[in-house]
């Protein structure tokens, strides 16, 4: 029998608190059923574009809608990682655009707060001409994706292993949002405060998880104390969705408790 969270964290913060749909070793819908009474939002993970998860059916969407209404729950969607708008193969890019559009259409009844998108940079070279070529590719792909009539703000571009400013033109021209993955920033040596200062006003979701010895997606208590102080200061100014991006009950329970302790210290002025 799966363990349940000890208390509800609904409306506990000025931001919406959530986690991933893979906390228990099961499909999306059973995870949402277990988590819905305790959190504000669930990050629905679609890591594989050909996933056979029951969420990706009309019946699955209907069940998620019922849970949303019953538990005052919202969703955000993490788009697949096995297809890419920056694929070097033009056919691969077209397939990625068409697949993502199909998934976005399927999930639309859920009114997700955002669709989080990776724009991977896979070139080993960081020469200006290679970066420019990648930028041109993602620009054309985004233009094609949004040609279906979608509002760009619903797409949040996630911070990865390259400076997010490389994607500024596509973000600005298409009025996209940003997903700040704090763990990714730390692992890759980027300034968390500087990134939030630049993109905070268009950041709809923050991914938060512990980092230790260059490994991320750990329980939040593994986060270095100095980094946690910066993070809490950022969260004071954030009103979007904070997704504790961990993948086990133990890491989630630990992360929720640790965040609560840190937040109470803030409220007490410690």
C-alpha angles and dihedrals in degrees: 000000000000118000118242129218114269097231144005120264095188113142090356094130140035086251128055111263119215147144141205129292090241105072094114122043094255142084124296099264096054089048092052091048090054095045103036097087092054109041141048099227142012125215104222107213118214098172094158121051093212094048115154092204111144089236088076094071134082090250091050092051090049091053092049090051091053091051090048091055095043097049104028088246130161131194141215122195126226106207120223123289098202094070126052140199086212095054110144089223111079090212089054091053093050090049090049093051094048094045094048091048090052092050092046091052091048093051096041095099088064090062091219118205089231146345107230114216133192116214099189122202105210101170114112090212121081095191115138094246092054092048090049091052090052091047091053091050096051091044093056092043092051090048089055093046093051093044086084088074102261122149107248093219091072089065114080117195110217123225108244134166097309129065107281088221087076086073095047096110094053091043094049100038094049096037092238127169129233133237109205110208101196094191091056090050092052096045091050095045100247125150107256095198093047092052092048091046090055100040106019094105091058097036111114099171136025122201111211129184139141123279126201130162090353092305119119140188089063128133110295092242087073090067114112110256095237091053091048091055090056091046094052090050089054093047090055086068098040127095102169129084123309109200116194094215101206130126110217139057092241093054092045095048091047092047094051093049093046093048090050091053092049092047093050089052088054092051090050090049094239 
